[in-house]
């Protein structure tokens, strides 16, 4: 290891001149390069102590006992200075002006409310304490957490802090706690709204059939519409979209002619198509009232301008559009956002989907004795009636003679029991003679009876 102090010397006009301030030179074990540092003192003993302290700190950094010097210096600098540099870096990256301003305002508010003057004061406990005292929506609280987390991640990336102290702070649950839950318009509501909208008819249809946001519609220019293509489309410029990405959206036939008429009627110096048609909130609510549409329904769901975008997502689901295709049309980065947040489940054909499921029950086939009792007391189950190819039931009825006196059947094919004896009927015809056990239906010839005592016979 090398560790020494010295003063620079140079020769001028044959004379050697020595610098007034000392410098240090050191090389730690395992390093190949010698490092020189200014010691900013003319006292030899002070210079020696400063160099030894520098070497000692470097050795402790190597062993992990202390943080690197850049981290230690950042920890001693005011947090406000780091924020200024962070905002300047975002603007140099050409981030959206409104996004940068909102981000800066949220971070400044946290610095002020939590008393974060230095980096070491930023802790998970201090942020969670601040969040617990704020009576704000879950979405807003999560936006504050996202803003400060992005700032700390930037500092971690630039090695100003060892790690993000808020890395493991969880977001607030937002499901079922939206301050402004929205719904989609039904088909009937959209027709009524379009009928009373007047010149804003094309604007509402374009929003409901393209999914363009209010700010994106306001910046739509005549050069963004391409009617000459085989399938007309809108070229949404990246500078106007929320995610700063260019998008190509097909034009629905319901809005094609309306936009074409608006483009032809634009003044010579005006490029924006909907510059004079974009309604404010009061104007939109007035249109809803004229159309007989509730702004907030019985369930507490709102029908504002952004609900037109929810209408597109819901109609895509109703039309059976593949989720991946619907996500691209909505220009979302997460399929769950399209399916859960923007699709109104109340308008989906859920009941019809259940009723259209295939039957899982085996179909029942009817028989000749399907309406009769299948079991008789004390007897086995009887089988279905079949006809013999040698005779018909008419022949049996016309040619039968009963040998037992005063015996009449109580039901078809059955004989009353008397004194525990089975009655036998003998039927004679021109060319056939046979005996039928009385407890079986007419025309059925079993091989033997249920108890095996009477056997049906057939003689030609």
C-alpha positions as CSV (number, residue, x, y, z in Angstrom):
1,X,0.0,0.0,0.0
2,X,1.2,3.5,-0.9
3,X,0.3,6.5,1.4
4,X,2.4,9.7,1.2
5,X,2.0,13.5,1.1
6,X,3.9,15.9,-1.1
7,X,4.1,19.4,-2.5
8,X,4.3,19.9,-6.3
9,X,7.5,21.4,-7.6
10,X,8.3,23.0,-11.0
11,X,11.3,24.7,-12.5
12,X,10.9,28.3,-13.8
13,X,13.8,30.2,-15.3
14,X,16.2,27.8,-13.7
15,X,14.7,28.1,-10.3
16,X,12.7,25.4,-8.5
17,X,9.4,26.5,-7.2
18,X,7.4,24.5,-4.6
19,X,3.7,24.6,-4.2
20,X,2.3,26.0,-1.0
21,X,-0.5,23.4,-0.4
22,X,0.0,19.7,0.2
23,X,-1.4,16.8,-1.9
24,X,-1.8,13.1,-1.1
25,X,-1.0,10.0,-3.1
26,X,-2.3,6.5,-2.1
27,X,-2.9,3.1,-3.6
28,X,-4.9,0.5,-1.6
29,X,-4.3,-3.2,-1.7
30,X,-5.7,-4.8,-4.8
31,X,-5.7,-1.6,-6.8
32,X,-3.5,-1.0,-9.8
33,X,-3.8,2.7,-10.1
34,X,-2.4,5.4,-7.8
35,X,-4.9,8.0,-6.7
36,X,-4.0,11.6,-6.0
37,X,-6.2,13.9,-3.8
38,X,-5.8,17.6,-2.8
39,X,-5.4,18.1,1.0
40,X,-6.1,21.9,1.0
41,X,-3.6,22.7,3.8
42,X,0.0,24.0,4.1
43,X,0.6,22.3,7.4
44,X,2.4,19.0,7.0
45,X,0.9,17.3,10.1
46,X,-2.6,18.3,9.1
47,X,-2.1,17.1,5.6
48,X,-0.8,13.7,6.9
49,X,-3.9,13.3,9.1
50,X,-6.2,14.1,6.3
51,X,-4.6,11.7,4.0
52,X,-4.7,9.0,6.6
53,X,-8.4,9.6,7.2
54,X,-9.1,9.4,3.5
55,X,-7.3,6.1,3.3
56,X,-9.0,4.8,6.4
57,X,-12.4,5.7,4.9
58,X,-11.6,4.0,1.6
59,X,-10.6,0.8,3.4
60,X,-13.8,0.9,5.4
61,X,-15.8,1.3,2.2
62,X,-14.1,-1.7,0.7
63,X,-15.0,-3.8,3.8
64,X,-18.6,-2.5,3.7
65,X,-18.4,-0.9,7.1
66,X,-19.5,2.6,5.8
67,X,-21.4,3.8,2.8
68,X,-19.5,5.2,-0.3
69,X,-18.4,8.8,-0.2
70,X,-20.9,9.9,-2.8
71,X,-23.7,8.5,-0.7
72,X,-22.4,10.1,2.5
73,X,-22.1,13.5,0.7
74,X,-25.6,13.2,-0.7
75,X,-26.9,12.4,2.8
76,X,-25.6,15.7,4.1
77,X,-27.0,17.7,1.2
78,X,-30.5,19.4,1.5
79,X,-33.2,17.3,-0.1
80,X,-34.6,20.3,-1.9
81,X,-31.3,20.4,-4.0
82,X,-31.7,16.8,-5.1
83,X,-35.4,17.5,-6.1
84,X,-34.3,20.4,-8.3
85,X,-31.8,18.2,-10.1
86,X,-34.4,15.4,-10.5
87,X,-36.9,17.7,-12.1
88,X,-34.2,19.2,-14.4
89,X,-33.3,15.6,-15.5
90,X,-37.0,14.8,-16.3
91,X,-37.4,18.0,-18.4
92,X,-34.1,17.2,-20.2
93,X,-35.7,13.8,-21.1
94,X,-38.6,15.7,-22.7
95,X,-41.2,14.4,-20.3
96,X,-44.7,15.8,-20.4
97,X,-44.8,19.3,-18.8
98,X,-48.0,18.7,-16.9
99,X,-46.7,15.3,-15.6
100,X,-43.4,16.9,-14.4
101,X,-45.2,19.8,-12.6
102,X,-47.7,17.5,-10.8
103,X,-44.8,15.2,-9.8
104,X,-42.8,18.1,-8.4
105,X,-45.8,19.5,-6.5
106,X,-46.5,16.1,-4.8
107,X,-42.9,15.6,-3.7
108,X,-42.6,19.2,-2.4
109,X,-45.8,18.7,-0.3
110,X,-44.4,15.5,1.2
111,X,-41.1,17.2,2.0
112,X,-42.9,20.0,3.8
113,X,-45.5,17.9,5.6
114,X,-43.2,15.1,6.7
115,X,-40.2,17.4,7.6
116,X,-37.8,15.6,5.2
117,X,-35.0,18.2,5.1
118,X,-32.3,15.5,4.6
119,X,-32.3,12.1,2.9
120,X,-31.8,10.3,6.2
121,X,-35.2,11.6,7.5
122,X,-37.1,9.7,4.7
123,X,-38.4,6.5,6.3
124,X,-41.3,4.2,5.7
125,X,-42.8,4.9,9.1
126,X,-42.8,8.7,8.5
127,X,-44.6,8.3,5.2
128,X,-47.2,5.8,6.6
129,X,-47.9,8.1,9.5
130,X,-48.5,11.0,7.0
131,X,-50.7,8.8,4.9
132,X,-52.8,7.6,7.8
133,X,-53.7,11.2,8.7
134,X,-54.8,12.2,5.2
135,X,-58.5,11.9,4.3
136,X,-57.9,11.4,0.6
137,X,-59.0,8.9,-1.9
138,X,-56.9,5.7,-2.3
139,X,-56.0,6.6,-5.8
140,X,-54.6,10.0,-4.7
141,X,-52.6,8.4,-1.9
142,X,-51.1,5.9,-4.3
143,X,-50.1,8.8,-6.6
144,X,-48.2,10.4,-3.8
145,X,-46.4,7.1,-3.1
146,X,-45.6,6.7,-6.8
147,X,-44.2,10.2,-7.1
148,X,-41.8,9.9,-4.1
149,X,-40.8,6.4,-5.0
150,X,-39.8,7.5,-8.5
151,X,-37.7,10.3,-7.0
152,X,-36.0,7.9,-4.7
153,X,-35.4,5.3,-7.4
154,X,-33.7,8.0,-9.5
155,X,-31.4,8.8,-6.6
156,X,-30.7,5.1,-6.1
157,X,-29.8,4.8,-9.8
158,X,-27.4,7.7,-9.5
159,X,-25.8,6.2,-6.4
160,X,-26.9,9.0,-4.1
161,X,-28.6,6.5,-1.7
162,X,-27.9,2.9,-1.1
163,X,-31.5,1.8,-1.4
164,X,-35.0,3.2,-1.7
165,X,-36.4,3.4,1.9
166,X,-40.0,3.2,0.6
167,X,-39.5,0.2,-1.6
168,X,-41.6,-2.1,0.5
169,X,-44.4,0.3,1.3
170,X,-47.6,-1.2,-0.1
171,X,-50.2,0.7,-2.0
172,X,-53.7,1.4,-0.7
173,X,-56.4,-1.0,-1.9
174,X,-58.6,0.7,-4.5
175,X,-61.1,-1.9,-5.4
176,X,-64.6,-0.8,-4.5
177,X,-63.3,2.5,-3.1
178,X,-63.3,4.7,-6.2
179,X,-64.4,8.2,-5.5
180,X,-65.9,8.6,-9.0
181,X,-66.9,5.1,-10.2
182,X,-68.1,5.3,-13.8
183,X,-70.5,3.2,-15.9
184,X,-70.9,2.7,-19.6
185,X,-73.8,4.1,-21.6
186,X,-76.4,1.6,-22.9
187,X,-77.3,1.6,-26.6
188,X,-80.5,3.3,-26.0
189,X,-78.8,6.1,-23.9
190,X,-76.3,6.7,-26.6
191,X,-79.0,7.0,-29.3
192,X,-80.9,9.5,-27.1
193,X,-77.7,11.5,-26.3
194,X,-76.8,11.7,-30.0
195,X,-80.3,12.8,-30.9
196,X,-80.2,15.9,-28.6
197,X,-76.4,16.7,-29.0
198,X,-76.8,18.9,-32.1
199,X,-73.4,19.8,-33.5
200,X,-71.7,17.8,-30.8
201,X,-73.2,14.5,-32.2
202,X,-70.0,13.7,-34.1
203,X,-67.9,14.4,-31.1
204,X,-69.8,12.0,-28.8
205,X,-69.9,9.3,-31.5
206,X,-66.1,9.7,-32.1
207,X,-65.4,9.3,-28.4
208,X,-67.6,6.2,-28.0
209,X,-66.3,4.5,-31.1
210,X,-62.6,5.3,-31.0
211,X,-61.9,5.6,-27.2
212,X,-60.0,8.9,-27.6
213,X,-59.8,10.8,-24.4
214,X,-61.0,14.4,-24.0
215,X,-57.5,15.9,-24.3
216,X,-56.7,13.7,-27.3
217,X,-59.9,14.7,-29.1
218,X,-59.2,18.4,-28.4
219,X,-55.8,18.1,-30.1
220,X,-57.1,16.1,-33.1
221,X,-56.2,17.9,-36.4
222,X,-57.4,17.7,-39.9
223,X,-54.1,16.2,-41.0
224,X,-54.6,13.3,-38.6
225,X,-57.6,12.0,-40.5
226,X,-56.8,9.8,-43.5
227,X,-59.9,9.2,-45.7
228,X,-57.9,8.1,-48.7
229,X,-56.9,4.8,-47.2
230,X,-58.9,1.6,-48.1
231,X,-59.9,1.6,-44.4
232,X,-60.0,5.2,-43.2
233,X,-58.2,5.8,-39.9
234,X,-57.1,8.4,-37.4
235,X,-53.4,8.8,-36.8
236,X,-53.1,9.9,-33.1
237,X,-49.8,11.7,-32.6
238,X,-47.5,10.7,-29.8
239,X,-47.4,14.2,-28.4
240,X,-51.1,14.2,-27.7
241,X,-51.5,10.7,-26.1
242,X,-51.4,9.9,-22.5
243,X,-48.7,7.3,-22.9
244,X,-46.7,9.4,-25.4
245,X,-47.1,6.6,-28.1
246,X,-48.4,7.0,-31.6
247,X,-51.7,5.2,-32.3
248,X,-53.6,4.3,-35.4
249,X,-57.4,3.9,-34.9
250,X,-59.8,2.8,-37.5
251,X,-62.7,5.1,-38.4
252,X,-66.2,3.6,-37.8
253,X,-68.7,4.3,-40.6
254,X,-71.0,6.1,-38.1
255,X,-68.4,8.9,-37.7
256,X,-66.6,8.9,-41.0
257,X,-69.1,11.2,-42.8
258,X,-69.6,13.4,-39.8
259,X,-65.8,14.1,-39.4
260,X,-65.5,14.7,-43.1
261,X,-68.2,17.3,-43.0
262,X,-66.5,19.0,-40.0
263,X,-63.1,19.1,-41.8
264,X,-64.7,20.8,-44.9
265,X,-66.4,23.4,-42.6
266,X,-63.2,24.3,-40.7
267,X,-62.0,27.9,-41.1
268,X,-58.8,28.4,-43.1
269,X,-56.6,29.1,-40.1
270,X,-58.0,26.4,-37.8
271,X,-56.4,22.9,-37.7
272,X,-58.2,21.3,-34.8
273,X,-61.4,19.5,-35.7
274,X,-63.3,19.7,-32.4
275,X,-61.8,23.1,-31.3
276,X,-65.2,24.7,-30.9
277,X,-67.3,21.7,-30.1
278,X,-65.6,20.4,-26.9
279,X,-68.2,20.8,-24.1
280,X,-67.4,21.7,-20.5
281,X,-68.9,19.7,-17.7
282,X,-72.0,21.9,-17.4
283,X,-72.7,21.6,-21.1
284,X,-72.3,17.8,-21.0
285,X,-74.6,17.4,-18.0
286,X,-77.2,19.6,-19.7
287,X,-77.1,17.3,-22.8
288,X,-77.6,14.3,-20.4
289,X,-80.6,15.9,-18.8
290,X,-82.2,16.7,-22.1
291,X,-81.7,13.1,-23.2
292,X,-83.2,11.8,-20.0
293,X,-80.0,10.2,-18.7
294,X,-79.1,10.3,-15.0
295,X,-75.6,11.7,-14.3
296,X,-75.4,9.5,-11.2
297,X,-77.6,6.4,-11.2
298,X,-79.2,4.5,-8.3
299,X,-76.0,2.6,-7.8
300,X,-73.9,5.7,-7.5
301,X,-72.2,5.3,-10.9
302,X,-71.4,8.4,-12.9
303,X,-72.0,8.9,-16.6
304,X,-69.5,11.7,-17.4
305,X,-67.5,12.3,-20.6
306,X,-64.9,9.7,-19.8
307,X,-67.8,7.1,-19.6
308,X,-67.8,7.2,-23.4
309,X,-64.4,5.5,-23.3
310,X,-65.9,2.9,-20.9
311,X,-68.7,2.4,-23.4
312,X,-66.2,1.4,-26.1
313,X,-64.6,-1.2,-23.8
314,X,-67.9,-2.6,-22.8
315,X,-69.2,-2.9,-26.4
316,X,-66.0,-4.6,-27.4
317,X,-66.6,-7.2,-24.8
318,X,-70.3,-7.6,-25.8
319,X,-69.2,-8.1,-29.4
320,X,-66.9,-11.0,-28.4
321,X,-63.7,-9.2,-29.2
322,X,-60.5,-11.0,-28.1
323,X,-59.1,-9.5,-24.9
324,X,-55.7,-8.9,-26.5
325,X,-57.3,-7.0,-29.4
326,X,-59.5,-5.0,-27.1
327,X,-56.5,-4.0,-25.1
328,X,-54.8,-2.6,-28.2
329,X,-57.9,-0.7,-29.3
330,X,-58.1,0.8,-25.8
331,X,-54.4,1.5,-25.8
332,X,-53.8,0.0,-22.4
333,X,-50.6,-1.6,-21.2
334,X,-52.4,-4.1,-18.9
335,X,-55.2,-6.4,-20.1
336,X,-56.7,-6.3,-16.6
337,X,-57.3,-2.6,-16.9
338,X,-59.4,-3.2,-20.0
339,X,-61.4,-6.1,-18.5
340,X,-61.9,-5.0,-15.0
341,X,-61.9,-1.2,-14.8
342,X,-63.2,-0.1,-18.2
343,X,-65.7,-2.9,-19.0
344,X,-69.1,-2.4,-17.4
345,X,-70.1,-5.9,-16.2
346,X,-73.7,-4.7,-15.7
347,X,-74.2,-4.5,-19.5
348,X,-72.6,-7.8,-20.3
349,X,-75.0,-10.7,-21.3
350,X,-74.1,-12.7,-18.2
351,X,-77.5,-14.4,-17.8
352,X,-77.7,-15.4,-21.5
353,X,-74.2,-16.9,-21.3
354,X,-75.3,-19.2,-18.5
355,X,-78.5,-20.2,-20.3
356,X,-76.6,-21.0,-23.5
357,X,-74.4,-23.6,-21.7
358,X,-74.9,-27.2,-23.0
359,X,-77.1,-29.5,-21.0
360,X,-75.3,-32.0,-18.7
361,X,-78.4,-34.1,-18.0
362,X,-79.0,-37.4,-20.0
363,X,-82.2,-37.0,-22.1
364,X,-85.2,-39.1,-21.1
365,X,-86.7,-41.4,-23.8
366,X,-90.5,-42.1,-23.6
367,X,-92.0,-45.6,-23.8
368,X,-95.5,-47.1,-24.2
369,X,-95.8,-47.5,-20.5
370,X,-94.0,-44.3,-19.6
371,X,-97.2,-42.9,-18.0
372,X,-98.0,-46.1,-16.0
373,X,-96.6,-47.2,-12.7
374,X,-93.4,-49.1,-13.3
375,X,-93.8,-51.4,-10.2
376,X,-96.7,-53.5,-8.8
377,X,-96.8,-54.6,-5.3
378,X,-95.1,-58.0,-5.0
379,X,-94.0,-58.2,-8.6
380,X,-90.9,-57.5,-10.6
381,X,-90.6,-54.5,-13.0
382,X,-92.3,-55.1,-16.3
383,X,-90.6,-54.3,-19.6
384,X,-91.9,-52.3,-22.6
385,X,-94.7,-53.8,-24.6
386,X,-93.7,-55.4,-28.0
387,X,-95.9,-56.8,-30.8
388,X,-95.6,-60.3,-32.0
389,X,-95.1,-60.8,-35.7
390,X,-97.5,-63.8,-35.6
391,X,-100.6,-62.0,-34.3
392,X,-102.2,-58.7,-33.4
393,X,-103.9,-57.4,-30.4
394,X,-107.2,-57.3,-32.4
395,X,-107.0,-61.0,-33.0
396,X,-106.6,-61.6,-29.2
397,X,-109.6,-59.5,-28.3
398,X,-111.9,-60.9,-31.0
399,X,-111.0,-64.6,-30.4
400,X,-110.5,-65.0,-26.7
401,X,-112.7,-67.2,-24.5
402,X,-112.5,-67.2,-20.7
403,X,-112.6,-70.5,-19.0
404,X,-113.0,-69.2,-15.5
405,X,-116.4,-67.9,-14.5
406,X,-117.1,-64.4,-13.4
407,X,-113.6,-63.1,-13.7
408,X,-113.0,-59.6,-15.1
409,X,-109.7,-57.7,-15.3
410,X,-109.4,-54.7,-12.9
411,X,-106.9,-53.0,-15.3
412,X,-105.5,-53.6,-18.7
413,X,-103.6,-56.9,-18.9
414,X,-104.2,-57.8,-15.2
415,X,-106.6,-60.3,-13.5
416,X,-108.0,-60.1,-10.0
417,X,-106.8,-62.7,-7.5
418,X,-109.4,-64.8,-5.9
419,X,-108.7,-67.3,-3.0
420,X,-105.0,-67.2,-3.8
421,X,-105.4,-68.9,-7.2
422,X,-104.2,-67.6,-10.6
423,X,-106.8,-67.6,-13.3
424,X,-105.9,-68.9,-16.7
425,X,-107.5,-67.7,-19.9
426,X,-107.6,-69.8,-23.1
427,X,-108.0,-68.2,-26.4
428,X,-109.0,-70.2,-29.5
429,X,-108.8,-69.0,-33.1
430,X,-109.1,-70.6,-36.5
431,X,-105.5,-71.7,-36.8
432,X,-103.9,-70.9,-33.5
433,X,-104.3,-71.8,-29.9
434,X,-102.3,-70.4,-27.0
435,X,-102.5,-69.7,-23.3
436,X,-101.8,-66.3,-21.8
437,X,-100.8,-65.7,-18.2
438,X,-103.3,-63.0,-17.1
439,X,-100.9,-60.7,-15.3
440,X,-99.1,-59.6,-18.5
441,X,-100.4,-57.0,-21.0
442,X,-102.2,-58.2,-24.1
443,X,-99.8,-59.1,-26.9
444,X,-96.8,-59.8,-24.6
445,X,-95.5,-63.4,-24.5
446,X,-93.0,-64.0,-21.7
447,X,-91.1,-67.2,-21.5
448,X,-92.2,-67.7,-18.0
449,X,-94.2,-65.8,-15.4
450,X,-92.8,-64.0,-12.4
451,X,-93.0,-67.1,-10.2
452,X,-92.3,-69.7,-13.0
453,X,-95.6,-71.5,-12.6
454,X,-97.4,-70.5,-15.8
455,X,-95.7,-70.7,-19.2
456,X,-97.1,-69.0,-22.3
457,X,-97.4,-71.3,-25.3
458,X,-98.1,-70.9,-28.9
459,X,-99.4,-73.7,-31.2
460,X,-100.0,-73.4,-34.9
